[in-house]
Amino acid sequence: MFFLLLFLIPSFFFASSTESRVNLYLHTELSSLDPYTSTDRRTQTVLRQLFEGLFRIGKDGQIEPGVAKSVHFSSSTCSYTFSLKQSSWSNGDRVTAHDFVRGWKKAIDPSAANACAHLFFPIKNAQKAQQGLCSIEELGVCALDDQTFSVTLERPCPYFLELLSLPAFSPNPPASHNQYLIGNGPFTLKERKLGSHLLLQKNPLHEQAALIKIDEICFSIIEHPNTAYLLFSEGKLDWYGDPLGIIPLELIRSLPNLFNKSVGALYFLSCNTHIPPLDRPQMRAALSDAVHREELCHFLNGGELPTKHLLANTSYAPNTKPAPPRRLPASLTLSHWAEPASRVIAQLLQKQIYSTLGIRITLREYDWATYLQKLHNKDFELITATRYPIISDPQPQLEYLASSWNNTYFSQLLYQANLTPTKRTALLAEAAQLADKELPIIPLYRLAFKYAKAPGLQGEVISPTGAVDLRWLEWSRS
């Protein structure tokens, strides 16, 4: 099987790694190269190389100014004014404030149904415009001149600047250009062949171009983890594992020098709270109690840590459990990604729930694109999923629940947290406890990035939340 799979990989892939080139891979084709529509971890990693917003991830894993030269904000922190550096698109055009305003309006356009639209809701009228309740032109952003623009928020947002480091807040090239070929990041897209590869080359117009040591990064699309492992073993790939691909369970122990980095990611069982019987907290609590998390983590054997809490580093005692349901359903359907580890976890959950509750679980697996669509559209009864904290502040993780869980008190807690800064920490903690009690999602375990890389390759930046930047990759001379 290995030889057949290798035969199908284009000969382009086998270009040798040099001091100025790195060969990487992607386990699946990217969902999109539009920064306003893509939320999965692999796509975000590539987008960080092609686009740059007002802030970015620095070498230390913390945010630092990107295109922003300076920022001034009001004492109420509801009004921001950004001055931009002199920077260019990869075709030589100047990046202006108008490009940011255009891009952010595009992100909340209700006709596009962008997955990143909710990230803009702290901005004045963003949620109303996205819901069609007001014009997009009423969004609280305004270009004051080519190099300056202002942003008005609905209310104070302590994490707003960190939010701006996400690819979703990138500028958008003028409409006369093809946005998929023109970027303003440290690399540009030189070539893309669907199902085969993406070739990125260093952007000579980027402000950090003189400091970037790698001239080319090639991402080959290799869906079979064992094939990627064989190529990595032969020195034809320079990276193996997270966040670009998956290490099969049977290879976890055999990889030498395996890196393991905690990034606060949560693997969970999501419940469709809009349909019976999963609309009842008692039913969701029964499912949670039926899961043996330690067994899942022991099987995975990759540094996973069992948890019953939505947020990492949670230390409060469990809430009082609701009374068990009087009547259990005969069956439920569990959806999952058609990937070996996801399939095995689904099978273990199927076995555990049946042995404890007597509920028959029907498994449905989907390719990556279909799986993402079902997850986004809430087209499931139960579904396994991974959630990475997009920033270090816990509020966006809690708001992620509010978008699909109709709990009035939970939403009120988040709303009050925005209005009362002195009580914000306590209110968010109470919201997290409520989520842990009523379980719109059932936390299972914490993940860590697991990866191996070629000897001498160094310089990857992985933030505490799992954001990855590859611009500082280089080959060590030692």
N, C-alpha and C positions, 0 to 999 in steps of 0.2 A: 504493500500500500504506500509506503514512504516513497518508493521510487516513482510510482505513478504520479503522486502528488507533486513531487519535485519537477517532473517532466512538464506539468501544466503551468508552472510558474514561469513568467516571461524571462528571457535571457537578460533583459534589462536589469533585473533584480540583482544579478551576480556581479555588478560593478564592485570593485574592491573598495573597502574602507581605506582611507588615507588620512593624513594629518588634517585634511580639510573636508573630510566627508564622514558622515555617520549613517549606517544602515539600520533603520528601525522597522517596525511592522505594526499593523493594526489588525486586530482580531476580526473586525467587521468593517464593511464600507462605512464611511462617514455619513451621518444622517443628512448633513448639509454643510455648506461653507458659508452660510449666512449667519453672522453672529447673533441675530435677533430671533432665530428660530431654534437654535440647538442648545440642549442642556446636558447631554450625556458627556461623561468624563473624557472619552477619547477625542471626541470632536472639540471639546473645550481646549484640550492640550494643543491641538493643531491651530485652533483659532488664535491662541495667545501668541503664536509665532507670526501670524499673518496680519493681525490688527492690534492696535494699541489705543486705549482710552485715556482719560485724564489721569488715571492712576494705574499702576502695574505692580506685579510681584517683584520685589527686589532680591538681590543675591542672598539676603538673610531670611528670605521667606516672608517678610513683612511688606506692607504696601509702601510705595514711594511714588512721587510725581512721575507721570508719564508725559503726555502731551501738555499737561497743566504746568504753567510757569509759576503761578501763584493763585491763591484762593483767599477771598475775604468773605466773612459771613457775619450776619447780624447777631446781636446779643441773644435774640430768641432762637438763633440757629434755624430759622425758616427761610432765609434768603441768602443765597450764595452767588458770588461773582467770580468767574474764572477768567484769568488771563492765560493765553496760550503761548507756548514756545513757537519759534519759527521752525516748522516741520513740513515735510512733503509726503504726498502720496508716492507710491512706487513708480508712477509715470512722470514724476516731476512737478505735478500740480501742487499748489500750496494747500495744506490742511487748514480749514477755517472754522470759525464758530458756527457758520451756517451748516457745515457738514455734520456737526454734532446735533444741532437742532433737527435737521432733516432725518438723521438716523433714529433719534429717540422718538420722533413722531411716527416713523415707520414701525417701530417696535410695538406701539400700542394701537396700531390701526386695527379696528375690530374686524375688518374684512380679511385680514391675514391670519387671525387666530394664532398669533405667535406664542410659543410656549414660555417665552421670557417676559411676556407683557406684565405679569404680576410684580416683577422686580421694580417696575417704575411707579408703583402705586404710592410711594411716599411723596411723589411730585404732585403738585397741585393739579387737579382735574384729570390726572392720568387714569384713575379707575373709572371715572364717569365717561371719559372719552372712549375707553376700551369697551365699555358696556353700551356705547351709542347714546349716552344721555347728554352729551355735549359735543361740540366740534373738536376735532384733533387740534385745530388752531388755537384752542383755549388752553392747551397744555402749558404748564408754568415754566416754560423755557423761552428765552428770547436772545437772539444775537444782537448785541449792542453795536458791534462793528466786526470786522473780519477776525480780530484776535481776542474778542471779549464776548462772553455771554453770561446771562444770569439764569439762575434756577430758583424757583419759589416752591417751597414744600407745603403740604397740607398742614403739617404740624412738625415739631422738632423730631429729628430722626438721628439718634446718636451714632448710628453705624453708616450714615450716608456716604461718607468718603470711601470707606472700605467697599461699599457696594459698587462704587464707580470703577473698581479694579476688575470687574467681571467683563468678559468679552461682549456681553449684551449692550454695554454702554459705549461701544466703539462708535467712531464717526462713520458716516456713510458717504462714499464718493458721489460726485455730481451724477445726475441721471444719465448723462450722455456717455458714461463709461460703464463697462461690465464690472460689477462689484465683486465678482468671483475671481477676477484676475488682478485687480488693483487693491492693494492694501497699504497700510502705513506701519506695519510691524517690523520686527528685526529681520524677517525673511519674507520672500515673495513666492507666489506659486508659479513655478516654471513650467510644470507639466502635470496633467492629471489624466489618468486613464481608468475609468470606472472598473472596479473588480480587479485591478492590477496594481496601481501604485500612484502616489503623489510625490513629486520631486520639488522640494523647496530650495531656494538659493538665497544667499545673504543679500539683504537689501542695502545697497551702497549709500542710499540717501537717508537711512535711519541714523539718529544722533549717536547711537552706540556702535555703529558699524566698525569703527577702528578697534573696538575692544572685543568684538566677536571673533572667535578663532575658527569656527566651522563655516565653510563656504556652502556646503550642501547637506541637506538632510533628506534621505529617501525613506518614505513610509510605504512598504509593500503590504498589500492586502493578503493576509494568510489566515484563513479561517480555521485551519486545523492546528491545534496547539502542539501536537506531536511533530508535525512538519516544521513548525517554527523552532521547536527544541532541537531537531536534527540540524537545521541550518545554523542555529546559534552554536551548537557543539562544533560545527565545522568552520566556525569563524566567519560565516557569511551574513550573520546578524550580530549586531553589537548590543542588543538589549533583549531580555526575555522576561515577560510577566507584566505586572501592573505598571502604569495604568493603561498601557497600550494593548495588552493581551492577557491571556489567562494561563496560569501554570496548572496542568492537570494534577489531581490529588496524588497520583502515584509517583509524581516527580518531586514533590515538595521536599522530601528528605534527601533525595539524591543530588540536588543541586549544590555545588560547592559555593561558598561565599554568598549565600542568599541574603539579600537585604530585606529587612522587615521594619517598616516604619508606620507607627500609629498615626492615623489621620482622622479619627473620630467618626468614621463612617458607620452607618447603622444598616444591618440587614434585618428586614421585618416582613411580617405578613400583613398585608393591607386588606381591610374589609370594606366592602361596598355598604356604607351605612345608610344608603337610600332604599335598600330593599330588605324585606323580611327574610329570614329571622335575624339578619346581621345588623338591623337597625336597633336591636336591643343590646344594651351594655352587658346584660347578664349572659347573653349568648357569646359575645366576644370574650368576656372574662373566662367562660368555660373553655373556649378554644385555647386561650393563653395558658390556663392551668394544665391543659392536656399535653402541652409541648414540653419535652425534656431537652432543655437548651444545652446542658452539659454533653449530652450524647451527640448533638449536632456538632459542637465544637471539637469533641474528641475525634469524630470522624474526619473533620476537615483538617485538623492537625497543622494549622498554619498561623497560629498565634491569635486566633479568634477568641473573644472573651464573651461569655454569656451575659445577657442583660435583660432586665424587665423595664428599663427606663428609656424614655424618648431621648433625653439629653445626656451627653457624656458627663462624667464626674458628678453624677447625682448621688447624694448620700442620705436623703430623707427616708424615713421608714415607709413601707408600703401603705397605701390607703386601705381603709376597710373595704373588703370585697362586696360587690352586690350579691344578693341572693341568687343561687343557681337557677337556671331556667327550669320551668316545670315540664316543658315539652321540647325535645330536641328534634331537629330535622333528620330525615332518613339519609339524606345525601347533600353534599355541597360540591361545587366545582372549584378546583384550585388551578390557576393559570401560572405559567412560569416560562422563562426563556429557555429555548432548546439548546442548552449548554450543559456539558456533563455534570459539573458540580451543582448547578441549579436543579438539574433533573434529579440527582440523588437526594438533595435536601428536600425537594417536593415529595419524593418517595418516602423518606423518613417521617415527614410530617403526616403523610397519608396513613402510615402505619401507626404512629403515636396517637393520632386523633381517633382512629378506629378502635384501637385497643383500650383507650380510656373512656371514650364517649359512645362508641358504637356507631358513629357517623361514617358512612361510606364517602370517601373523597375521590371524585373523578378528576384525573389529571389532564390538563390541556397544555401542550407546549407549542411555542411559536418562534419563528425566526425573529431576529433582532428588530427589524423595522416594524413588523406586525405587533410584537410585544410592546414596543414603545407606544404605538398607536393605541393599543388597548389600555395601557396604563394611563395615558394622557386623557383618553375619552371616558375613563371609569367604566370600561366595558368588561366587567368581571364580577364574580362573587368574592372570591379570595384570590390574591395574587402575591407572589413573593417579589421583593424589590430591594434595591439598595439606595440609600439616601446619604449623600455627602453634605456636610455643612458648607453652604456656599461661602459664608464668612464666619468669623469667630463669634460674633454676637448671636445669641440664641433666638432672637425674635423672628428672623426669616424662617427658621425651621418650624416654629410654632404657627406662623402665618400660612405655611404650606398646608398644615392640617385644616386651618380655617377655610381654605378654598374648597374643600370637599367634605367637610364635616359641619353640619348645621347644628351647632351648639351655641345658643344665644349667650350663655354666661361666659363661655370660653372666648367668644368674640369680644364681649364687653371687657374682659380682663386685658386683652391685647390693646383695645382702644384706650382704656384708662392708662395703660402703661405708656402710651404715647403722650398723654396729656399731663401726667404727673411724674416728672423725672426723679423726684426724691423717693417715690414708692415703686419705681419701675422694676427694680430687681426683685422685690417681693411679689409684685403682680405677675411677672413672668414665671417665677417659681411656682406660684399658685396655679397658673395656666398649665404648666408642665405636669404638676401633680394631678390635675383634673384629667389631662390626656392619658396619664399612666393608669388612672382609675377606670376610665370609660373606654379606653383602647380602640379608637378609630383605626389605629394601626397597632399591631402586636409586635413589640420589639423582640428580637431573637438573639442577636449577638453583634458585637463590634468587630469590624474588619480592620485589617492593616494592609498597606501596600506590600506586596511581596514581589521582588524582581532580582534578576541577576544581570550583570553587564560584562562586556568584554574587558579584559585586563587593560588598564591604562585609561579607560574612558572615565571622565570625571566632570563635575561641574553642574549636574542636574540640580534644580532647585525645586523642592517640594515643601509647600507651605504647611502649617499646622492643620489646615482644613483639606489638604490633598490637592490643592491647585499646583500644577506642574508647569515649569517654564524651562525650555531646552536651549535657550539662546546662549547660555554660558557653557555648554558642552565643549570639551576639548580633550585632546589626547595628551596624557602625561608623558614627559620625556624620560622619566625615571623608570 
